[in-house]
């Protein structure tokens, strides 16, 4: 089928509706997010999978459904204009994303996912409550609706952003030529693999994200099912002779497995393994233009550190180090050291060494439509958590050396019982 001919087809001409809904079910079970599929006009063409009861009720009310449909249309139009994911808050302050479905360069529609609360999103994220002049207070005067709204889960923005990356990978695989349903006579073994992606029968339990920021970060993940999905994508990539896609998908599966349930603290050695998985993925992504080292003395393996502190600074080193670096190899290092009272972790990169104001000017043309705001939100959250645990003296020091790179210095007491909430005087 020629690319120009795609304009005569709708999404449901190209993809089986049940297949799309099975994929939605898989994604929802693996992430806990609501999801549906929209056509290029912003109309729902599949069922509303895992939608909060609040959203279902709002769409049933004749005087309120218009705001929801307008929100859907806005998200789709932004994905169409930018040919990229678009994250925004709906008129009722629920975080959503539209992931475009593009087949051979033709925009066919988008998957809409999210419907969660989030109080850690960057300020740059669009809020339709203001753009569309809808008043939440006015529409939530019904006690039952207010109770349903209160029940909607809260998700940390960094977690949401990683889920978006997973959904994007699945949609991208779905959109390639071999998976355009009803346009190829036989798909053979590839069709079998698609069914493996789209079948939720192996999913053993749904994800339940808790209703607080840190609890959301520690939310239970159905890792077995998630690895099944990624394994199917990896196998499909092998069939397509996309070796790098297969390799990075396997690494993503290992990286996501690091999000298993942990407490307020995690083993230092375990967290270093998490960092290695992430940096290995970046090495696959950038090839010879990226190098990294991770160093931790053996005598520190048995120590612990606060959970969800280190990774935002590693992500920051990679993203901003790479984006602003003019030439040469980007090198990122993570090194652990200690004395009798403290553990120190240094994250270094050899990027441009720009400070916050300079980075703002550098990325100004993107108008917030890039990964930076999400990464900075994660960094701000990590710094806030450290100071809440141990006091202002333990805020992370970020040293920018123009033209030489950036160093982030993380410190915390070896005796974690020195947390502020356990201090007696």
C-alpha positions in Angstrom: 0.0 0.0 0.0 1.4 3.4 -1.0 1.9 6.0 1.8 -0.5 8.4 0.1 -3.3 5.8 0.3 -3.2 5.8 4.1 -5.2 9.0 4.0 -8.2 7.0 2.9 -8.0 4.8 6.0 -9.0 5.3 9.6 -7.3 3.7 12.5 -9.9 0.9 12.7 -9.2 0.2 9.0 -5.6 -0.4 9.8 -5.8 -2.0 13.3 -8.3 -4.5 14.7 -10.3 -2.8 17.5 -9.9 -5.8 19.8 -6.2 -5.8 19.2 -6.0 -2.1 20.3 -8.2 -2.8 23.3 -6.0 -5.8 24.3 -2.9 -3.6 24.1 -4.7 -0.9 26.2 -5.5 -3.6 28.8 -1.9 -4.7 28.9 -0.6 -1.2 29.3 -3.1 -0.3 32.0 -2.4 -3.5 33.9 1.3 -2.8 33.7 1.2 0.9 34.6 -2.0 1.6 36.5 -2.9 4.3 34.0 -6.2 4.9 32.2 -5.9 4.6 28.4 -8.0 4.8 25.3 -7.4 5.3 21.5 -8.4 8.5 19.7 -8.7 9.1 16.0 -7.2 12.1 14.3 -10.3 14.2 15.2 -9.9 13.4 18.9 -12.9 11.0 19.1 -12.6 7.8 21.2 -12.7 4.7 19.0 -12.0 2.1 21.6 -13.3 1.5 25.1 -12.1 3.6 28.0 -9.7 1.2 29.7 -9.1 1.6 33.5 -10.7 5.1 33.5 -11.4 6.4 37.0 -15.1 6.3 37.8 -15.0 10.1 38.1 -14.0 10.4 34.4 -16.7 7.9 33.3 -19.4 9.8 35.1 -18.2 13.2 33.7 -18.4 11.8 30.2 -22.0 10.7 30.8 -23.2 14.1 31.8 -24.5 16.1 28.9 -23.5 19.4 30.4 -20.0 18.3 31.2 -18.9 15.8 28.6 -18.0 18.7 26.2 -15.1 19.7 28.4 -13.7 16.1 28.3 -14.1 15.8 24.5 -12.5 19.2 24.0 -9.6 18.1 26.1 -9.1 15.0 24.1 -9.2 17.0 20.9 -6.6 19.4 22.3 -4.2 16.6 23.1 -4.5 15.0 19.7 -4.1 18.3 17.9 -0.9 19.0 19.9 0.5 15.6 19.1 -0.4 16.2 15.4 1.3 19.6 15.3 4.5 18.4 17.1 4.5 14.8 15.8 5.4 13.9 19.4 4.0 13.0 22.8 2.1 15.8 24.5 1.7 15.9 28.3 -1.0 18.2 29.8 -3.5 18.6 32.5 -7.2 18.1 31.5 -9.8 20.8 32.7 -10.1 18.9 36.0 -6.4 18.9 36.7 -5.7 15.2 35.8 -2.4 14.5 34.1 -2.7 13.0 30.6 -0.5 12.3 27.6 -1.3 11.8 24.0 1.1 9.4 22.2 0.8 9.8 18.4 0.1 6.8 16.1 2.0 7.5 12.9 2.1 5.0 10.1 4.6 5.6 7.3 4.6 9.3 8.1 0.8 9.7 8.2 -0.7 10.8 11.5 -3.6 8.4 12.2 -4.6 9.3 15.8 -3.2 8.8 19.3 -3.3 6.8 22.4 -4.4 8.9 25.4 -3.2 7.7 28.8 -3.1 9.0 32.3 -6.1 10.4 34.2 -4.1 10.7 37.4 -3.4 13.5 39.9 0.2 14.8 40.1 1.6 17.6 42.3 5.2 17.3 41.1 4.8 18.2 37.4 6.8 21.1 36.0 5.2 24.5 35.8 5.5 24.4 32.0 2.9 21.7 31.6 -0.2 23.1 30.0 -3.3 23.3 32.2 -6.6 23.3 30.3 -8.4 24.4 33.4 -7.1 27.9 32.6 -6.8 27.7 28.8 -10.4 26.5 28.3 -11.8 28.6 31.2 -13.4 25.7 33.0 -13.9 25.9 36.7 -13.3 22.7 38.6 -15.0 24.1 41.7 -18.1 25.0 39.7 -18.4 21.5 38.2 -17.5 19.5 41.3 -20.3 20.8 43.5 -21.9 17.4 43.5 -20.8 15.5 46.6 -20.7 12.1 44.8 -18.5 13.5 42.0 -16.2 15.2 44.6 -15.8 11.8 46.4 -15.0 10.1 43.1 -12.5 12.8 42.3 -10.8 12.4 45.7 -10.3 8.7 45.1 -8.2 9.3 41.9 -4.6 8.1 42.4 -1.6 10.4 42.8 1.5 9.7 40.7 4.9 11.2 40.9 5.8 13.0 37.6 9.1 11.1 37.2 7.2 7.8 37.4 4.6 9.0 35.0 7.3 10.1 32.5 8.9 6.7 32.6 5.5 5.1 31.9 5.1 7.4 28.9 8.4 6.2 27.5 7.1 2.6 27.8 3.8 3.4 26.1 5.7 5.3 23.3 7.9 2.2 22.7 4.8 -0.1 22.4 3.0 2.4 20.1 6.1 2.8 17.9 6.3 -1.0 17.4 2.6 -1.1 16.7 2.9 1.6 14.0 5.5 0.0 11.8 4.7 -1.4 8.4 4.5 -5.1 9.4 1.8 -4.3 12.0 -0.6 -2.4 9.8 -3.6 -4.8 10.2 -5.7 -5.6 7.1 -3.3 -4.1 4.6 -0.9 -7.1 4.3 -2.2 -10.5 3.4 -0.1 -12.5 5.8 2.0 -11.5 8.8 3.2 -14.9 9.8 5.3 -15.1 12.8 5.2 -11.4 13.4 1.5 -11.5 13.8 2.0 -14.1 16.5 4.3 -11.8 18.4 1.9 -8.9 18.1 -0.7 -11.1 19.7 1.7 -11.8 22.5 2.0 -8.1 23.0 -1.7 -7.5 22.9 -2.8 -10.5 25.1 -3.2 -9.6 28.8 -3.8 -13.2 29.9 -0.3 -13.5 31.5 -1.0 -10.5 33.7 -1.4 -11.8 37.2 -2.5 -8.6 39.1 -3.3 -5.0 38.4 -1.0 -2.2 39.5 -2.1 -0.2 42.5 -0.3 3.2 42.9 -0.8 4.6 46.3 -2.1 8.1 47.1 1.0 9.9 48.2 4.1 11.0 46.2 6.6 8.7 47.8 4.1 5.8 47.9 3.5 6.3 44.2 7.2 6.0 43.6 7.2 2.7 45.6 4.0 1.5 43.8 3.8 -2.2 43.1 4.6 -3.2 39.5 3.6 -6.4 37.7 7.1 -7.0 36.6 6.6 -10.5 35.3 3.9 -9.2 32.9 5.9 -6.1 31.9 8.9 -8.2 31.0 6.7 -10.4 28.9 5.5 -7.4 26.9 9.1 -6.1 26.5 10.3 -9.6 25.6 7.7 -9.7 22.8 8.9 -6.3 21.5 12.5 -7.5 21.6 11.7 -10.7 19.7 9.9 -8.6 17.1 12.9 -6.3 16.8 15.1 -9.3 16.1 12.8 -10.4 13.3 13.1 -6.9 11.8 16.9 -7.1 12.1 16.9 -4.2 14.5 19.6 -5.4 16.8 20.0 -2.1 18.8 16.2 -2.0 19.4 16.3 -5.5 20.7 19.3 -4.9 22.9 17.9 -1.7 24.4 14.5 -3.3 25.0 16.1 -6.0 27.0 18.0 -3.4 29.0 14.8 -1.5 29.6 13.2 -4.7 31.0 16.1 -5.1 33.4 16.0 -1.4 34.3 12.2 -1.5 35.0 12.7 -4.6 37.1 14.8 -2.3 39.4 11.5 -0.6 40.3 10.4 -3.5 42.5 8.8 -2.6 45.8 11.4 -1.1 48.2 11.1 0.8 51.4 12.3 4.3 52.4 15.9 3.1 52.0 17.6 0.8 49.5 20.9 -1.1 49.5 23.7 1.1 48.1 25.1 -1.7 46.0 21.6 -2.4 44.5 21.1 1.3 43.6 24.5 1.3 41.8 23.3 -1.7 39.8 20.2 0.4 38.9 22.4 3.2 37.7 24.5 0.8 35.6 21.4 -0.5 33.8 20.3 3.0 33.0 23.8 4.1 31.8 24.1 0.9 29.7 20.9 1.9 27.9 22.3 5.3 27.1 25.5 3.7 25.8 23.4 1.6 23.4 21.5 4.7 22.4 24.5 7.0 21.8 27.1 4.4 20.7 30.7 5.4 20.7 29.8 9.0 21.6 29.0 8.0 25.2 31.0 6.4 28.0 30.5 5.9 31.7 32.0 4.5 34.9 30.4 3.5 38.1 32.6 3.0 41.2 31.7 1.8 44.6 34.2 0.3 47.1 33.4 -3.2 48.3 33.4 -2.2 51.9 30.4 0.0 51.2 28.2 -2.7 49.6 26.4 -3.4 52.9 25.3 0.2 53.4 22.0 1.7 52.6 20.9 5.0 51.1 17.5 6.9 50.8 15.5 5.5 47.9 14.8 7.5 44.7 17.6 10.0 45.4 20.4 9.2 43.0 18.8 8.5 39.6 17.5 12.0 38.9 21.0 13.4 39.0 22.3 10.7 36.8 19.5 11.4 34.3 20.4 15.1 34.5 24.0 14.4 33.7 23.2 12.4 30.7 20.4 14.7 29.2 21.9 18.1 29.8 25.4 16.9 29.4 24.6 15.5 25.9 22.2 18.3 24.8 24.6 21.2 25.4 27.8 19.4 24.5 29.2 20.7 21.2 31.5 17.8 20.3 33.5 14.9 21.6 32.5 12.0 23.8 30.1 12.6 26.7 31.5 10.9 29.8 29.4 10.4 32.9 30.9 9.0 36.1 29.2 8.0 39.4 31.6 7.4 42.3 30.8 6.5 46.0 33.1 7.3 48.9 32.7 7.6 52.7 34.3 8.7 55.9 33.4 7.7 59.5 30.1 9.7 59.5 29.0 10.3 55.9 28.5 8.7 52.5 29.3 10.9 49.5 28.2 10.2 45.9 29.5 12.3 43.1 27.9 12.4 39.7 30.1 14.0 37.0 29.7 14.8 33.3 32.0 16.6 30.9 29.3 18.5 29.2 29.0 22.3 28.8 28.6 22.9 32.5 25.7 25.4 32.1 23.9 26.7 35.2 20.1 26.7 35.5 19.7 30.2 33.9 22.0 29.3 31.0 20.1 26.0 30.5 16.8 27.9 30.4 18.1 30.2 27.6 19.6 27.2 25.7 16.3 25.3 25.7 14.0 28.4 25.3 13.2 27.5 21.7 11.6 24.2 22.8 9.0 26.0 24.9 9.1 23.3 27.6 8.4 20.4 25.1 11.5 18.3 26.0 12.6 16.0 28.8 14.4 18.7 30.8 11.5 19.9 32.9 10.6 16.4 34.0 14.2 15.7 34.9 14.5 18.9 36.9 11.3 18.1 38.7 12.9 14.8 39.8 16.1 16.6 40.9 14.0 19.1 42.9 12.1 16.3 44.6 15.3 14.4 45.5 16.8 17.5 47.0 13.7 18.2 49.0 13.6 14.7 50.3 17.2 14.7 51.5 16.7 18.0 53.4 13.4 16.7 54.9 15.3 13.6 56.1 18.5 15.1 57.3 18.3 18.9 57.3 19.4 21.7 55.1 23.1 20.8 55.5 22.5 17.8 53.3 21.1 19.6 50.3 22.8 18.4 47.1 25.6 20.7 45.8 25.5 21.2 42.1 28.8 22.7 40.7 28.8 24.0 37.2 32.2 24.5 35.4 31.6 26.2 32.1 33.1 24.2 29.3 34.2 21.4 31.6 31.0 19.9 32.9 28.8 19.6 36.0 29.3 17.8 39.3 26.4 16.9 41.7 27.5 16.0 45.2 25.1 13.9 47.3 25.8 13.4 51.0 23.9 11.6 53.7 24.8 10.2 57.2 26.0 6.6 57.4 23.8 6.2 60.5 20.4 6.7 58.8 18.8 6.9 62.2 20.0 10.5 62.3 16.9 11.4 60.3 15.2 14.6 61.6 12.1 12.8 62.6 14.1 10.5 64.9 16.3 13.1 66.5 15.6 13.7 70.1 17.4 16.9 70.6 
